[in-house]
């Protein structure tokens, strides 16, 4: 199916139907995550950060604190 046709059909859906469709799409992507290629620069960066983490050289933040700070700032 062509992307324009898909978009047209999606516009016809109710909000609950769109949410279910979105969840189904994310679920299908999650099943294929192992097949998604990762660029070499990204692999290198992840390895660098993990190495720093293991050596205790990274400052870690609790996600709740980060969210709170972002809410206060913006």
N, C-alpha and C positions, 0 to 999 in steps of 0.2 A: 504494500500500500504506500502511496506517495505521502510525504510529510504534510503537504497542504491538505490532503484528504483526511489524514489522521487528526490534524489540528481542527478541522471543520467538525469532525465527529465528536471530538472532546468538548467543544463548545456547546454541544447539544446535551451533554450530561448534566445531571444535578450535582450539587456540591458533594453530597455523600458518595455518589458514584465516582466523581473525580478523585476524592480522597482514597477510595478503595483502589482505583486504577493506579494512583501514584504509589501506594504501598506495594501493589503487585509489581510495578516496574522496579522499585528499589529492591524487592526480594529477588527478582530475576537477576539484577545486577550483582547482588551479593553472592549468588550462586556461581557467578562467573568471575569473581574477583581474582582468582588464580590465573586467569587467562589474560588479564589486563597487563600490558607491558609497562614496565617501570623504566624510565630513562636512567642511563648510567649516572648522570649528575645527581639524581635523586637518591639512588642507592648509596652513592658515596657520602652524601650529606647525612643520610640516616645512620650509616656506619660510623661516621665522625661523631655524631651526637650520642650514639649509644656508647661509644668508647669513652667519651667525656663523662657520661652518666655513670658508667662502671667505675671510673676513677674518682668519682665524687666531685667533679669539676663543674657540674651544672647546678644552678639554683632552680629548684623545682617549686611550683606554685599549685596550691589546691584550686581546682576549677571553680569552686564556690567563691573563693576570694577574688579570683580573676573576674568572674561575672559581676560580683558586687562592685568592684572597682570600675568596671566598664559602665555599669548602670549609673553610678555616681558621676562619672566623667561626662557621659553622653545622655 
